[in-house]
Amino acid sequence: MFGLIHIYCGNGKGKTTAATGLAVRAAGFGKKVIFTQFFKNGSSCEIKSLKKLENISLFHCETPYGLFSKMTEEEKESAKKDYSELLERALSSAEEADLLVLDEAVSSCNYGIINEERLCEFLENKPKELEVVLTGRHPSEKLLSLADYVTEMKKIKHPYDEGIGARKGIEF
């Protein structure tokens, strides 16, 4: 058996939800899962549920940086250091995993918060059996070329456009 690379991208809702669903399915089958989140602080509802499941290890940054667009230059540098360390921790832990989820890794690469070259190097040389999921908007051509699956979530209509904010337990 060999593992494949998935990218869940696009402007629509559902990227993290799809990654979470795959993590639950893999853990239910007895596979070991590393679920890592960038730009999120580990307090979202899916994380609360994943914590209850065997075979899932959760990694996130302890510092709540918030939205990239609202970060100061100092916060961006701090986030880059923290998220780069988080990436390395996840990649080294993946050596003994069956599934590695890197939620918002694509966006983190786009903002220069994690090094895309480092991520691509890992993907090109990952353990043969390891399944990897990346989520986020606007994956680079390099990431797309490394992926075996690319699924785009396309927004057609969203309540946010009507002024309805994200709801706990539904959007986060």
C-alpha positions as CSV (number, residue, x, y, z in Angstrom):
1,M,0.0,0.0,0.0
2,F,1.2,3.5,-0.7
3,G,0.0,6.9,0.6
4,L,-1.2,9.7,-1.7
5,I,-1.3,13.5,-1.3
6,H,-4.6,15.4,-1.2
7,I,-5.2,19.1,-1.5
8,Y,-8.6,20.6,-0.4
9,C,-8.6,24.1,-1.7
10,G,-10.9,26.9,-2.9
11,N,-13.0,29.8,-1.6
12,G,-15.9,27.6,-0.4
13,K,-16.7,26.1,3.0
14,G,-15.6,22.6,3.7
15,K,-11.8,22.3,3.4
16,T,-11.2,21.6,7.1
17,T,-14.4,19.6,7.3
18,A,-13.3,17.3,4.6
19,A,-9.9,16.8,6.2
20,T,-11.5,16.2,9.5
21,G,-13.8,13.6,8.0
22,L,-10.9,11.7,6.5
23,A,-9.0,11.8,9.8
24,V,-12.1,10.3,11.6
25,R,-12.4,7.6,8.9
26,A,-8.7,6.7,9.2
27,A,-8.7,6.7,13.0
28,G,-11.9,4.5,12.9
29,F,-10.0,2.0,10.8
30,G,-7.2,2.0,13.4
31,K,-4.8,4.2,11.5
32,K,-2.5,6.7,13.3
33,V,-3.4,10.3,12.5
34,I,-1.4,13.5,13.0
35,F,-3.8,16.5,12.7
36,T,-1.9,19.8,12.5
37,Q,-3.5,23.3,12.3
38,F,-1.9,26.5,11.1
39,F,-3.6,29.9,11.7
40,K,-5.9,28.2,14.3
41,N,-5.4,27.9,18.0
42,G,-6.9,24.4,18.6
43,S,-10.2,25.7,20.1
44,S,-12.5,24.9,17.1
45,C,-15.3,22.4,17.6
46,E,-13.8,19.8,15.3
47,I,-10.7,19.7,17.5
48,K,-12.9,19.1,20.6
49,S,-14.3,16.0,18.8
50,L,-11.0,14.8,17.5
51,K,-9.5,14.9,21.0
52,K,-12.0,12.2,22.0
53,L,-10.8,9.7,19.4
54,E,-8.0,7.2,19.7
55,N,-5.2,7.2,17.2
56,I,-5.3,11.0,16.6
57,S,-2.6,13.4,17.8
58,L,-3.4,17.1,17.5
59,F,-0.8,19.8,16.9
60,H,-1.4,23.5,16.9
61,C,0.4,26.7,17.9
62,E,-0.2,27.8,21.5
63,T,0.0,31.5,20.6
64,P,-3.3,32.8,19.1
65,Y,-2.0,35.0,16.3
66,G,-5.4,35.6,14.6
67,L,-5.8,36.7,11.0
68,F,-2.6,37.3,9.0
69,S,-4.0,40.6,7.6
70,K,-4.3,42.0,11.2
71,M,-0.8,40.9,12.4
72,T,2.0,43.4,12.9
73,E,5.3,42.8,11.3
74,E,6.6,41.6,14.7
75,E,3.7,39.2,15.0
76,K,4.3,37.9,11.5
77,E,8.0,37.2,12.3
78,S,7.0,35.5,15.6
79,A,4.3,33.5,13.8
80,K,6.8,32.4,11.1
81,K,9.1,31.0,13.8
82,D,6.4,29.3,15.7
83,Y,4.6,27.8,12.7
84,S,7.9,26.7,11.2
85,E,8.7,24.8,14.4
86,L,5.1,23.4,14.3
87,L,5.6,22.2,10.8
88,E,8.9,20.5,11.7
89,R,7.3,18.8,14.7
90,A,4.4,17.5,12.6
91,L,6.8,16.3,9.8
92,S,9.0,14.4,12.2
93,S,6.0,12.9,14.0
94,A,4.6,11.8,10.6
95,E,7.4,9.2,10.3
96,E,5.2,6.9,12.5
97,A,1.8,8.0,11.2
98,D,-0.5,6.7,8.5
99,L,-2.2,10.1,7.8
100,L,-0.8,13.6,8.2
101,V,-3.3,16.5,8.0
102,L,-1.8,20.0,7.5
103,D,-4.8,22.2,7.8
104,E,-4.2,25.7,6.3
105,A,-0.7,24.7,5.2
106,V,-1.4,26.0,1.7
107,S,-2.4,29.5,3.1
108,S,0.6,29.4,5.4
109,C,2.9,28.9,2.4
110,N,1.2,31.7,0.5
111,Y,1.9,34.1,3.4
112,G,5.4,32.9,3.9
113,I,4.6,31.7,7.4
114,I,6.0,28.2,6.6
115,N,8.6,27.5,3.9
116,E,6.9,25.9,0.9
117,E,10.3,24.5,-0.3
118,R,10.6,22.6,2.9
119,L,7.0,21.3,2.6
120,C,7.6,20.2,-1.0
121,E,10.9,18.5,-0.1
122,F,9.0,16.5,2.6
123,L,6.2,15.7,0.1
124,E,8.7,14.5,-2.5
125,N,10.4,12.2,0.1
126,K,7.6,11.3,2.4
127,P,7.3,7.8,3.8
128,K,5.8,5.6,1.0
129,E,2.7,4.6,3.0
130,L,2.0,8.1,4.5
131,E,-1.3,9.7,3.3
132,V,-1.0,13.6,3.4
133,V,-3.8,16.2,3.4
134,L,-3.1,19.9,2.8
135,T,-5.9,22.5,3.0
136,G,-6.0,26.2,2.1
137,R,-6.7,28.6,-0.6
138,H,-4.7,29.1,-3.8
139,P,-2.2,26.3,-3.9
140,S,0.9,26.9,-5.9
141,E,1.6,25.1,-9.2
142,K,4.4,23.2,-7.4
143,L,2.0,21.9,-4.7
144,L,-0.7,21.1,-7.3
145,S,1.9,19.1,-9.3
146,L,2.8,17.0,-6.2
147,A,-0.8,16.2,-5.3
148,D,-2.6,13.1,-6.3
149,Y,-6.1,14.5,-5.4
150,V,-7.1,18.1,-5.7
151,T,-10.6,19.0,-4.6
152,E,-11.8,22.6,-5.0
153,M,-14.6,23.8,-2.7
154,K,-16.4,26.4,-4.7
155,K,-18.6,29.0,-3.1
156,I,-21.8,29.6,-5.0
157,K,-23.7,31.1,-2.2
158,H,-22.8,31.8,1.5
159,P,-24.7,33.4,4.4
160,Y,-21.6,35.6,5.1
161,D,-22.5,37.5,1.9
162,E,-25.8,38.4,3.6
163,G,-24.1,39.6,6.8
164,I,-24.5,36.3,8.8
165,G,-21.2,35.6,10.6
166,A,-19.6,32.3,11.3
167,R,-21.6,30.1,13.8
168,K,-20.0,28.0,16.4
169,G,-20.5,24.3,15.7
170,I,-21.3,25.0,12.0
171,E,-18.5,27.0,10.5
172,F,-16.0,26.6,13.3
